[in-house]
Amino acid sequence: MSRGKSFVTGFFVASTVSAAAALILTPASGRDLRGKVKDQGLEWKKVAEDIIQDALKLKDQIAKTSKEGVALINELTEEMKISVEEWKNAVEPHQDNIFEYLEQIESSIKDLEDKIQKQKSEDES
């Protein structure tokens, strides 16, 4: 944020200095010079007002977007909680069966290992 303020401040300072230099170095009558200074001042006032309005619009848009983002994240979090809860409810009744299948698989692997070891022993003898 301070970088943006520095830029705007630098912009105004540079513009003011260049406008003053142009007015001072340009040959003109006092009446013309006063008219140019007045016109330049009105123009810079309008530019400053436009920048302020744009900054306020940007601030409002950022606030709105932030609120929408928070609402979206909260909604997504709630949906994820519901999905996890539904998954738990779907898996829980089958948990015992899964453990039984895993024990059967483990037993089958052990039997195969024993058969392989026995076959190996017989082949070596």
Secondary structure, 3 states (H helix, E strand, C coil): CHHHHHHHHHHHHHHHHHHHHHHHHCCCCHHHHHHHHHHHHHHHHHHHHHHHHHHHHHHHHHHHHHHHHHHHHHHHHHHHHHHHHHHHHHHHHHHHHHHHHHHHHHHHHHHHHHHHHHHHHHHHC
